[in-house]
Amino acid sequence: MSIDQARRIALAAHGFARPRPAGVANLRQVRRVVDDLKVVQIDSVNVLARAHEMPLWARLGAYKRGVLDEMVRRGELFEYWAHMASYVPVDTWPLFQWRMEHPRTGHGRDYMRELQERRPGFVDEVYDAVTERGAVTAGEWERERPAQPWWDWSDAKFVLEQLFVQGRLTVRRRPNFEREYVLPNKVIPAHILAAPAVPEHEARMALLDRGAQALGIGTERDLCYYFTLKPTASRDAFRALVENGVLVEVAVEGWKARAYMHRDARRPRRIDAASLLSPFDPVTWERQRNELLFDFHYRIEIYTPAAKRVHGYYVLPFLFGDRIAARVDLKADRQARVLRVPGVFSETHAEPTDVADALAAELGALAEWLELDGVEVGRLGDLAPALRRALKR
């Protein structure tokens, strides 16, 4: 198939074949996006909005902010290292239990073994302390450290995280995004906790299947990366999905590696998106995939020294139609109540006037959703003059 076909298949799988709701999206529509994506990455970055809020915006436009956190509190989602730190549906808990039983970090296993030798019983002390308190943040333990002479902060913080990785504890997010550690029964419904763990091979198959549904099409590496599965360890599961017809091998124009399409993938003739994609959107996760699908080289420059940044501090790709047409540096200036656009840069294939008009509408709607009073465009980037004119219109 052509690269254009592959790109439309991928975008349809990610939910961009549907038009945005006419008004504020409802809970049913939010759930449909979560079902499309299978996993929503979370992060503390809040330059524009919380990382997990923007993928929903890209597909729905306006919706009630905080709805994902409410879904965690209602027992619909839970946080785990699914793809980095992520929210995932609670019915996937049994699919991750093999990972909980065999954490991947060699350093973590070694440290835990050394800690148990150096401080016998300490892990159980931490667990019992959380059980007694009901919910605790790492910061609260740090502030209470003088009252707990047995509490070594670095050891305690490590143990809390390891108990989370092992599934003995889980976490919720407070309004300030701080993690609080709780017992799993505070978050995961009883019938899910009572369900038997899925054996590793079957769990890998199920996660690869879900990843393929969310991606639509991709290489073996792409499909494994979605839930951070190692390709070598997942090869048997991958082959089983191919043999069962769940994954269909296809040849994509310009791709050296073999590609695989999920058997249920949609193949639309057209995608009419006009959406800002955050660095934490599944569309932008993998640099090599961006280059293959969109001919788009993308790097998050938050951690790049200011003098070496090319496009800005927090740059979002702008998806227009089925191509990435621009890069937009954005910041929500909450004190001034303004959505700032320090720079905006067009891609070579894009028609500046059309892109500027669509982007102006997107930025205006985004500012309103973020409860900001307007949009101010800086002077960096070739698209800045056209965007200013479009905003005035």
C-alpha positions in Angstrom: 0.0 0.0 0.0 1.0 3.6 -0.4 2.4 5.7 2.5 -0.7 7.8 2.3 -2.9 4.8 2.9 -0.8 3.6 5.8 -0.9 7.1 7.4 -4.7 7.3 7.1 -5.1 3.8 8.6 -2.9 4.9 11.5 -4.8 8.1 12.1 -8.2 6.3 11.9 -7.0 3.8 14.5 -6.1 6.7 16.8 -9.6 8.1 16.5 -9.1 10.9 13.9 -11.5 9.5 11.3 -14.5 10.7 13.4 -15.4 14.4 13.5 -15.2 16.2 16.8 -18.5 16.5 18.7 -20.4 19.7 17.9 -20.5 20.8 21.6 -18.8 19.8 24.8 -18.0 16.1 24.6 -19.8 13.8 27.1 -18.5 10.9 29.2 -19.5 8.3 26.5 -17.3 10.1 24.0 -14.4 10.3 26.4 -14.7 6.6 27.0 -14.6 6.0 23.3 -11.3 7.8 22.9 -9.8 5.9 25.8 -11.0 2.7 24.1 -9.3 3.8 20.9 -6.0 4.6 22.5 -6.0 1.8 25.1 -3.5 3.8 27.2 -3.2 7.5 28.1 0.3 8.6 29.0 0.6 11.0 32.0 3.3 13.4 33.0 3.8 16.3 35.3 4.5 18.8 32.5 1.9 21.5 32.7 3.1 24.2 30.3 -0.1 24.1 28.4 -2.3 21.5 30.1 -1.6 18.3 31.9 -0.1 15.7 29.5 -3.0 13.3 29.7 -5.6 16.0 28.9 -4.3 17.0 25.5 -4.8 13.6 23.6 -8.5 13.9 24.5 -8.6 17.5 23.3 -7.0 16.6 20.0 -9.9 14.2 19.2 -12.8 15.7 21.0 -12.2 19.4 21.4 -13.9 20.8 24.5 -14.7 18.3 27.3 -14.9 18.5 31.1 -11.3 18.8 32.4 -10.4 16.3 35.1 -12.7 13.6 33.7 -9.8 11.0 33.5 -9.0 11.6 37.2 -12.7 11.1 38.0 -12.6 7.8 36.0 -9.7 6.7 38.2 -11.7 7.5 41.3 -14.7 5.6 40.0 -12.6 2.5 39.3 -12.6 2.7 35.5 -8.9 3.5 35.0 -5.8 2.9 37.0 -2.2 4.2 36.8 0.6 1.8 35.9 3.8 1.6 33.8 1.9 0.5 30.7 3.6 3.0 28.3 5.7 5.0 30.7 3.4 6.3 33.5 -0.1 5.9 32.1 -3.8 5.5 32.8 -5.2 2.2 31.5 -8.6 0.6 31.8 -9.0 -1.5 35.0 -9.8 -4.6 33.0 -6.1 -4.7 31.9 -4.9 -5.2 35.5 -4.7 -9.1 35.0 -2.6 -8.5 31.8 0.1 -6.7 33.8 0.4 -9.0 36.7 3.2 -11.0 35.1 5.1 -7.7 34.8 4.3 -6.9 38.5 5.7 -10.3 39.5 8.8 -9.8 37.4 9.8 -6.1 37.4 12.0 -5.3 34.4 14.5 -3.0 36.2 17.6 -4.9 37.0 18.8 -2.0 39.3 15.5 -2.2 41.2 15.8 -5.9 41.8 19.4 -5.6 42.9 18.6 -2.6 45.2 15.6 -4.4 46.7 17.7 -7.5 47.4 20.4 -5.5 49.0 17.9 -3.5 51.1 16.2 -6.7 52.4 19.6 -7.9 53.5 20.6 -4.6 55.1 17.2 -3.8 56.7 15.3 -7.0 57.2 11.6 -6.4 57.5 11.8 -2.8 56.3 9.7 -3.4 53.1 6.9 -4.9 55.2 7.1 -1.9 57.6 6.6 0.5 54.7 3.7 -1.6 53.4 2.1 -1.8 56.9 2.5 1.9 57.4 0.6 2.7 54.2 -2.1 0.2 55.1 -2.6 1.9 58.5 -2.7 5.4 57.0 -4.9 4.5 54.0 -3.3 6.9 51.6 0.0 8.7 51.8 2.2 10.8 49.5 5.9 10.6 49.4 6.0 14.3 50.5 4.0 13.5 53.6 6.4 10.8 54.6 9.3 13.2 54.1 7.7 15.9 56.3 7.0 13.3 59.0 10.5 11.8 58.9 11.6 13.4 62.2 8.8 11.5 63.9 9.9 8.2 62.4 13.5 7.6 63.4 13.5 4.3 61.6 12.6 5.9 58.3 15.4 6.4 55.8 14.0 8.7 53.1 15.9 7.3 50.1 15.1 3.7 51.1 11.4 4.6 51.8 10.8 6.4 48.5 12.4 3.5 46.6 10.3 0.9 48.5 7.0 2.8 47.8 7.8 2.9 44.1 8.8 -0.8 44.1 5.6 -1.8 45.8 3.7 0.2 43.2 5.6 -1.6 40.4 4.9 -4.9 42.0 1.2 -4.2 42.3 1.2 -4.4 46.1 0.3 -0.7 46.1 -1.2 1.5 43.5 -1.5 5.2 43.2 -4.0 8.0 42.8 -3.3 11.6 41.8 -4.2 14.6 44.0 -5.4 17.9 42.5 -1.8 19.1 42.5 -0.8 15.9 40.5 1.1 14.5 43.5 1.0 10.7 43.8 -0.6 9.1 46.8 0.1 5.5 47.5 -2.9 3.3 48.4 -3.8 -0.4 48.5 -5.1 -1.7 45.2 -8.6 -2.3 46.6 -8.9 1.5 46.9 -8.7 1.8 43.1 -9.3 -1.5 41.5 -12.8 -3.1 41.7 -13.0 -6.3 43.7 -14.0 -8.5 40.8 -10.9 -7.4 38.8 -8.6 -8.1 41.8 -10.3 -11.5 42.2 -9.7 -12.5 38.5 -6.8 -14.9 37.9 -3.6 -13.4 36.5 -3.2 -13.9 32.7 -0.1 -16.1 31.9 2.7 -14.1 30.4 2.5 -15.5 26.9 -1.3 -14.9 26.6 -0.8 -11.4 28.3 1.8 -10.5 25.7 -0.5 -11.6 22.9 -3.4 -9.5 24.4 -1.2 -6.4 24.8 0.2 -6.7 21.3 -3.4 -7.1 20.0 -4.4 -3.9 21.8 -1.4 -2.1 20.6 -2.1 -3.1 17.1 -5.7 -2.0 17.4 -4.5 1.4 18.6 -1.9 1.9 15.9 -3.8 0.3 13.0 -0.5 -0.5 11.2 3.1 -0.6 12.1 6.3 -2.6 12.3 6.9 -5.3 14.9 9.0 -2.7 16.8 6.1 -0.2 16.7 3.6 -2.8 18.0 5.9 -3.9 20.8 6.7 -0.3 21.8 3.1 0.6 22.4 3.1 -1.3 25.7 6.9 -1.2 26.1 7.3 -4.9 25.3 10.7 -6.2 24.4 10.5 -7.6 20.8 12.8 -10.6 21.5 10.8 -11.7 24.5 7.5 -11.1 22.7 8.4 -12.8 19.4 6.4 -16.0 20.0 3.3 -14.0 21.0 3.8 -11.8 17.9 4.1 -14.8 15.6 1.0 -16.4 17.1 -1.1 -13.3 16.3 0.2 -13.4 12.7 -0.6 -17.1 12.4 -4.1 -16.5 13.8 -4.7 -13.8 11.3 -5.0 -11.0 13.9 -2.0 -9.3 12.3 -1.9 -9.1 8.5 1.5 -8.6 6.8 1.6 -5.7 4.3 4.2 -3.9 2.3 4.2 -0.2 2.8 5.8 2.1 0.2 9.2 3.3 1.4 9.4 1.0 4.5 12.4 -1.3 4.7 10.9 -3.3 7.7 7.9 -5.5 7.3 4.6 -3.9 8.3 1.6 -5.5 10.0 -2.0 -4.2 9.9 -4.6 -5.2 12.5 -7.3 -7.2 10.8 -10.0 -4.8 12.1 -8.2 -1.7 11.0 -10.3 0.9 9.1 -9.0 2.1 5.8 -10.6 5.5 5.2 -10.1 7.4 2.0 -9.8 10.8 3.8 -8.9 12.2 7.2 -10.1 15.8 7.9 -8.4 16.5 11.2 -7.3 20.0 12.5 -5.8 19.1 15.8 -2.8 20.0 18.0 -0.9 17.0 19.1 1.0 17.1 22.4 4.4 15.4 22.8 2.6 12.8 24.9 0.1 11.8 22.2 0.5 8.3 20.9 0.8 9.7 17.4 4.1 11.5 18.4 5.6 8.9 20.7 8.1 7.3 18.4 10.5 9.4 16.4 11.2 6.8 13.7 7.5 6.2 13.1 6.9 9.9 12.8 9.5 10.1 10.0 8.1 7.0 8.2 4.5 8.0 8.4 4.6 11.8 8.2 8.1 12.6 6.9 8.3 14.6 10.1 11.4 14.8 12.4 10.2 15.7 15.9 12.1 16.2 19.1 10.8 17.5 22.5 13.1 20.5 23.3 12.0 21.0 26.9 15.3 19.6 28.1 17.4 21.3 25.4 19.4 24.4 26.5 17.5 27.5 25.3 20.3 28.6 22.9 20.1 25.2 21.1 16.4 25.0 20.6 15.2 25.1 17.1 11.5 25.6 17.4 10.8 26.4 21.1 10.3 25.1 24.6 7.0 23.2 24.3 6.2 22.6 20.6 3.1 20.8 19.4 2.7 19.4 15.9 -0.5 20.6 14.2 -2.3 17.8 12.3 -4.1 19.2 9.3 -6.0 16.7 7.2 -3.8 13.7 7.3 -0.4 15.5 7.4 1.5 17.4 10.0 1.4 20.9 8.7 3.0 23.1 11.4 4.9 23.2 14.7 3.4 25.5 17.3 5.3 26.6 20.5 2.6 27.1 23.1 2.4 28.3 26.7 -0.7 28.9 28.9 0.1 32.2 30.7 -2.5 31.7 33.5 -1.6 34.8 35.3 -2.1 37.1 32.3 -5.0 34.8 31.1 -3.4 34.5 27.6 -2.5 31.6 25.4 1.0 32.6 24.1 2.4 31.4 20.8 6.1 32.4 20.9 6.7 30.7 17.5 4.9 28.9 14.7 6.6 27.2 11.8 5.0 25.6 8.7 6.1 22.4 7.1 7.3 22.5 3.5 4.2 20.8 2.0 1.7 23.0 3.7 -0.3 25.9 2.2 0.3 28.8 4.7 -3.1 30.5 4.4 -5.2 27.4 4.8 -3.0 26.2 7.7 -3.2 29.6 9.5 -7.0 29.8 9.2 -7.4 26.2 10.7 -4.8 26.8 13.3 -6.4 30.1 14.4 -9.7 28.4 15.0 -8.0 25.6 16.9 -6.0 28.0 19.1 -9.1 30.1 19.8 -11.1 27.1 20.9 -8.2 25.8 23.0 -7.8 29.2 24.8 -11.5 29.1 25.6 -11.3 25.6 27.0 -8.3 26.6 29.1 -10.3 29.5 30.4 -7.9 32.1 28.9 -9.1 35.3 27.4 -7.2 35.4 24.1 -4.3 34.3 21.9 -1.1 36.3 21.4 1.3 35.3 18.7 5.0 36.1 18.8 7.3 36.8 15.9 9.3 33.6 15.6 8.5 31.3 12.6 7.5 31.8 9.0 3.8 31.2 9.8 3.5 33.9 12.5 2.3 36.8 10.2 -0.3 34.6 8.6 -1.5 33.3 11.9 -1.9 36.9 13.3 -3.9 37.9 10.3 -6.1 34.8 10.7 -6.7 35.5 14.3 -7.8 39.0 13.5 -10.3 37.7 10.9 
